[in-house]
Amino acid sequence: MIIDGARAADRSNALILRFCTAVSRGDFDGMLECLADDVVHDVNQGARETGKAAFRQWVEQYRRTYREELRDIVVMSVDDGTRAAAEFSVHGVYQDSVPGQPAAKGQRYVLTAGAFFAIHQGRIARVTPCYNRHERQVQIERG
């Protein structure tokens, strides 16, 4: 198969890789550029949020607590480019304490994670991340 950007799936894969790279860099503007204005964010084991402003607020809050880098990213898209999935490893640092959690002292963790995406008009219309919060908690407690 020749990947030249002409197929819808190629363009979706490139979009998802651009988004994941921005996540790893903590590049809020880069993340937001990939998103539709009315993006739906299905927070892992949390409430659904809608819109770029809500997404940015969630990310800013999350990044205060956790610094994460996505590695070993694999992206898969359907032929028409409207749906995609990514699997990756999350290399993180727990850097700011959360009430009810252990004190943050730079504990490191590594998780296998993924995300599902809906894509509309060249932007991410929905992102649904999936990771094991319990496993992250166990690794943080082991510190």
N, C-alpha and C positions, 0 to 999 in steps of 0.2 A: 504494500500500500504506500502510495506517495502522499506525504503530508505537506501540503503547500499553502494551507490557509484558505483554499477555495471551498472546501466542504464546511457545512454548518457545524459539524462536530469538531472540526479543527479549530474553528473560531471560538467555540464554547470552551474547549480544552485550554486554549490560550488565555481566555478570560479568567477561568478558574485558577490557572497557574499564576496569573498576575495578581489576583485577589489573595491567594495563599502567600505569595511573596510579600505583599504589603502587610499581611497579618504578622509575618515573621519579623519584619522590620519595625513594627509598631507605627506604620505609616498610615495615619487616619485618613488623610486626603486620598492616598492611593486606594485604600479600601473603598471609600465612598464613591470614587470615580467608577468603580466596577458595579455599583448598585443602582437599581431603579429607584426613583424618588419614593415610591410606595412599597419598597422592599418589605417582605415579611420575614421576620427573624423568629424562628422557633427555638427559643432559649433551651439548651439542654436541661431537661427535667425542670422546666420553668414555664412561665407564661409566654404566650405569643405576643410579639411587639411588631408594630408597623411603622415604617418611615425611616428615612436616613437619620433624622435627628435622634430618634429613639435608639437606633443602632449605634450611633456615635456615642451617645450617653452611656449605653451599656458597655461598650468597648472601653471607654475612658475609666469607668468604675472598675471593670475587670482587670485592666492593665495596671491599676494601682496595686492590686493584690497579687497578681500573677504576671510574670514576664515569661513569654513562651516563644519558642521557635519551632516552626513546622519543618520537618525533614522527611526525606524518602517519600515525596509526594507522588502519588499515582492518580491520574484523572481518567475517567471514563465518561463518554457522552453517547447519547443516542444519535442516530444518523441525522435527524433533523435539527439537532443542536438545542432542543428545548429543555432537556434534562441532562444533568451530569451528577457524577459522584466523585469524591476524592477520598483517598485513604492516605494517612500519613502518620508519622510518629511525632508526638509533642514532647519537646524537651523544655521543661519549665523550671522556674524558681518561684517559690512562695516568698514574697518579699514584704507584704504588709498584712498584719494580723486581721482576721475576721472574727467578730464576736461569736463565741461558742466553739471556736476552732483553736488549735494549739497556737502558741506565739510564733510569729514568723521570725525566722533567723536565717533566711537564705536556703531553706531546705530545697533540694532538687528532686525532680520526679521525671519519669519518662512513661508516656502512655501511648497505646495504639488508639487512634481516633479516626474519625471520618466526618464527612458532611455531604448532604444531599442538596442539590440546587435546582431551581427552576429558572430558566433563562427566557427573557422576552425582549425583543428588539435590541439585542446585543448587550443587555445588562442583566445582572442577577436580580430576579424578582422574588426569590425565596431562598433562604439559607437555613438548613436544619442540621446543626452539628450534633454529633453523637460521640460521647466518650464516657468512660467509667469513672464517675465522681468518687465512688467508694475506693477504687484503687488509688486515685490521687491522694485521697485522705490517708490511706494506709501508708503510702510512701512519705507523706509529710510528717505523720506521727513518728515514723521510724527515724526521720530527720537525719 
